[in-house]
Amino acid sequence: MHKWLTCIFLFLSSSVLAQYKITGRILDSADKKPIPGATVFLASASVGTSTSADGNFSLDNVRGGQYELVVSMVGYNSYHKIILVNSNIDLQAIVIAEKINTLKEVSIRPDPDWERNYETFRGEFLGHSEFAKECKIVNPETLNIHYDKVHFVLTANSFDFVVIDNKALGYRI
């Protein structure tokens, strides 16, 4: 009797510890060409790999059970599939589609009040003295000037250094 129980126990424990292999190939839905470098993994498991140059992958040493297979690649929609692993599985071809991002239209127009706002900024930044009149901002195109008409606030910033020539004192900063 003990021999039979031991055999049954060994058989059950070996089937629980059995490890399987999942293989497949990842293809682009548009042209059916292989996608190299795609990530393939089982969610909630420490099994994963990336596809080879010909799009093939192999997940080795997978224990039996139910898993979510995930395929991801930058620029493509992710692929998800629930699979039951109780033997080696060949998934053949998995086709994933390119992710399409549509951006909203952006309209860029020049600020019609920029010159007036620039003169106000220049006067406040450099002053109104005789020496200030000898100063020149060499690269005003680097300035982003905004006047808030509601709060009456003029703000300015620059994406680069602002270069100022001071001819009265003979220096450039």
C-alpha positions in Angstrom: 0.0 0.0 0.0 2.9 2.4 0.9 4.5 1.6 -2.5 1.3 2.7 -4.3 1.0 5.9 -2.3 4.7 6.7 -2.8 4.3 6.2 -6.6 1.2 8.4 -6.7 2.9 11.1 -4.6 6.0 11.0 -6.9 3.9 11.2 -10.0 1.8 14.2 -8.7 4.9 16.0 -7.4 6.7 15.6 -10.7 3.7 16.9 -12.7 3.5 19.9 -10.4 7.2 20.7 -10.8 7.1 20.1 -14.6 8.4 23.0 -16.6 7.2 23.8 -20.1 8.2 25.9 -23.1 6.2 28.6 -24.9 7.3 29.6 -28.4 6.0 31.9 -31.0 6.8 34.7 -33.5 5.8 38.4 -33.4 4.8 40.0 -36.7 3.8 43.5 -37.8 0.1 43.7 -38.7 0.7 46.0 -41.7 3.3 44.1 -43.6 3.6 40.8 -41.7 7.3 41.3 -41.2 9.0 40.1 -38.0 9.4 42.5 -35.2 12.9 42.2 -33.5 13.4 43.3 -29.9 9.8 43.1 -28.8 9.4 42.2 -25.1 7.4 39.0 -24.3 6.7 38.0 -20.7 4.2 36.3 -18.5 2.5 38.8 -16.1 2.9 37.9 -12.4 5.8 35.6 -13.2 9.5 36.0 -13.5 9.6 34.6 -17.1 10.3 36.9 -20.0 12.5 37.5 -23.1 12.8 39.6 -26.2 12.3 38.5 -29.8 15.2 37.7 -32.0 16.0 39.4 -35.4 13.5 37.1 -37.1 10.7 37.9 -34.5 10.9 34.5 -32.7 10.8 34.1 -29.0 11.0 31.2 -26.5 9.9 31.3 -22.9 11.7 28.4 -21.1 11.2 26.8 -17.7 7.5 27.9 -17.4 5.6 26.1 -14.6 2.2 24.8 -15.3 -0.7 27.2 -14.6 -2.7 30.0 -16.0 -0.9 33.2 -17.1 -1.4 36.4 -19.0 1.0 36.5 -21.9 2.0 40.1 -22.7 3.9 41.4 -25.8 5.0 45.0 -25.9 7.1 47.1 -28.2 7.7 50.8 -28.4 5.4 52.2 -31.2 3.0 49.3 -31.1 -0.1 48.4 -29.2 0.4 45.9 -26.5 -0.9 42.3 -26.9 -2.5 40.4 -24.0 -3.7 36.8 -24.0 -4.7 34.5 -21.2 -3.0 31.1 -21.7 -3.2 27.8 -19.7 0.1 26.1 -19.6 0.0 22.3 -19.1 2.3 21.3 -21.9 4.7 22.9 -24.4 2.9 25.6 -26.4 3.7 26.9 -29.9 1.7 30.1 -30.4 2.7 30.4 -34.0 2.3 34.0 -35.2 1.2 36.8 -32.9 0.3 39.9 -34.9 0.6 43.4 -33.3 -0.5 46.7 -34.8 1.4 50.0 -34.9 0.2 52.5 -32.3 -1.2 55.6 -34.0 -1.1 58.8 -32.0 -3.1 61.7 -33.4 -2.0 65.1 -32.2 -4.2 68.2 -31.9 -3.6 71.0 -34.3 -1.4 73.8 -33.0 -1.5 77.3 -34.4 1.5 79.5 -33.8 1.2 83.2 -34.5 3.4 86.2 -33.8 2.4 88.4 -30.9 1.1 91.7 -32.5 2.0 93.6 -29.3 5.6 92.2 -29.0 7.3 95.4 -30.1 5.4 97.5 -27.6 5.9 94.9 -24.8 9.6 94.7 -25.7 10.0 98.5 -25.3 8.3 98.4 -22.0 10.5 95.5 -20.9 13.7 97.2 -22.1 12.8 100.4 -20.2 12.1 98.5 -17.0 15.1 96.1 -17.3 17.8 98.7 -18.4 16.3 101.9 -17.0 15.8 105.3 -18.5 19.0 107.1 -17.6 21.5 108.5 -20.2 23.7 105.4 -19.6 20.7 103.1 -20.2 20.1 104.8 -23.6 23.6 103.7 -24.6 22.7 100.0 -23.8 21.5 97.6 -26.4 20.0 94.1 -26.1 21.9 92.3 -28.9 19.6 89.3 -29.1 16.0 90.3 -28.3 14.7 87.4 -30.3 15.6 85.1 -27.4 13.0 86.8 -25.2 9.6 85.4 -24.5 7.5 88.4 -23.4 4.0 88.1 -22.2 1.6 90.8 -20.9 -1.3 89.7 -18.8 -4.1 92.2 -19.6 -6.2 91.0 -16.7 -3.6 91.5 -13.9 -1.5 94.1 -15.7 1.7 92.1 -15.3 4.5 92.0 -17.8 6.7 88.8 -17.6 9.7 87.9 -19.7 12.0 84.9 -19.9 14.7 83.7 -22.3 15.7 80.3 -23.7 19.3 81.6 -24.0 21.6 84.1 -22.4 20.5 87.7 -23.0 23.5 89.7 -24.4 23.7 93.4 -23.6 26.2 95.9 -25.1 26.8 98.9 -22.8 28.6 101.4 -25.0 28.6 104.1 -22.3 30.7 102.0 -20.0 32.4 99.9 -22.6 31.4 96.3 -21.8 29.3 93.4 -23.0 27.4 91.1 -20.6 
